[in-house]
Amino acid sequence: MAVKITQAQIEQAGRVMALIREQYGQYFNEMTLPADTFSSKSDRQAITYLLNQNDQDLDITIDKHNKVTWQSKNTKK
C-alpha cells in the first residue's frame, strides 16, 4: 500500500505521540482522541503508520472511533 504522507500528517502524528508519551509515563495504555482529529480514513491510517515508526518500541493502533491503544512490542502475546 503506497501512502503519500503530508507535512500536516507528520505534525499531527507528532502531537499524538506527545500525548502518548505523557499517558505512557502515567502507566496508561489507551486514550480517545476528539472526533474531528482525522479528516479521513486514509489520514488516520497514515498517522497510525507514522506513529508506529516510534523509538520507544510501541505498537500503536487507532480504531474507527479514534481510540488509541499502545503496548510494548516486547510484551505482545
C-alpha positions as CSV (number, residue, x, y, z in Angstrom):
1,M,0.0,0.0,0.0
2,A,1.5,3.3,-1.1
3,V,0.6,6.1,1.2
4,K,1.6,9.7,0.5
5,I,2.5,11.3,3.8
6,T,1.8,15.0,4.1
7,Q,3.5,17.6,6.4
8,A,0.2,18.1,8.2
9,Q,0.1,14.3,9.0
10,I,3.6,14.4,10.2
11,E,2.8,17.3,12.5
12,Q,-0.4,15.6,13.7
13,A,1.5,12.3,14.4
14,G,4.0,14.4,16.5
15,R,1.1,15.8,18.6
16,V,-0.5,12.4,19.1
17,M,2.9,10.9,20.0
18,A,3.4,13.6,22.6
19,L,0.1,12.7,24.2
20,I,1.0,9.0,24.1
21,R,4.3,9.7,25.9
22,E,2.6,11.7,28.5
23,Q,0.0,9.0,29.1
24,Y,2.6,6.2,28.9
25,G,4.6,7.9,31.7
26,Q,1.4,7.6,33.9
27,Y,1.1,3.9,33.1
28,F,-2.0,4.3,30.8
29,N,-2.2,2.3,27.6
30,E,-5.1,4.0,25.8
31,M,-6.8,7.3,25.1
32,T,-9.6,8.6,22.9
33,L,-9.0,11.5,20.6
34,P,-11.7,14.0,19.7
35,A,-14.0,13.0,16.8
36,D,-12.5,15.7,14.5
37,T,-8.9,14.6,14.9
38,F,-8.6,13.0,11.5
39,S,-10.1,14.3,8.2
40,S,-10.4,10.8,6.6
41,K,-9.8,7.1,7.0
42,S,-6.6,7.4,4.9
43,D,-5.5,10.3,7.2
44,R,-5.9,8.1,10.2
45,Q,-4.0,5.2,8.5
46,A,-1.1,7.4,7.5
47,I,-0.8,8.8,11.1
48,T,-1.0,5.3,12.5
49,Y,1.8,4.3,10.2
50,L,3.9,7.3,11.3
51,L,3.2,6.6,15.0
52,N,4.5,3.0,14.6
53,Q,7.9,4.3,13.5
54,N,8.5,5.4,17.1
55,D,11.7,4.8,19.0
56,Q,10.0,3.5,22.2
57,D,9.2,0.1,20.6
58,L,5.5,0.6,21.0
59,D,2.8,-1.0,18.8
60,I,0.2,1.7,18.3
61,T,-3.3,1.3,16.9
62,I,-6.1,3.7,16.2
63,D,-9.7,2.4,15.7
64,K,-12.5,4.0,13.8
65,H,-13.7,5.6,17.0
66,N,-10.3,7.4,17.5
67,K,-9.4,5.2,20.4
68,V,-5.6,5.0,20.5
69,T,-4.1,2.0,22.2
70,W,-0.4,1.1,22.6
71,Q,1.7,-1.6,24.1
72,S,5.4,-2.5,24.1
73,K,6.3,-4.8,21.2
74,N,8.3,-6.8,23.7
75,T,5.3,-7.8,25.7
76,K,2.9,-8.7,22.9
77,K,1.5,-12.2,23.2
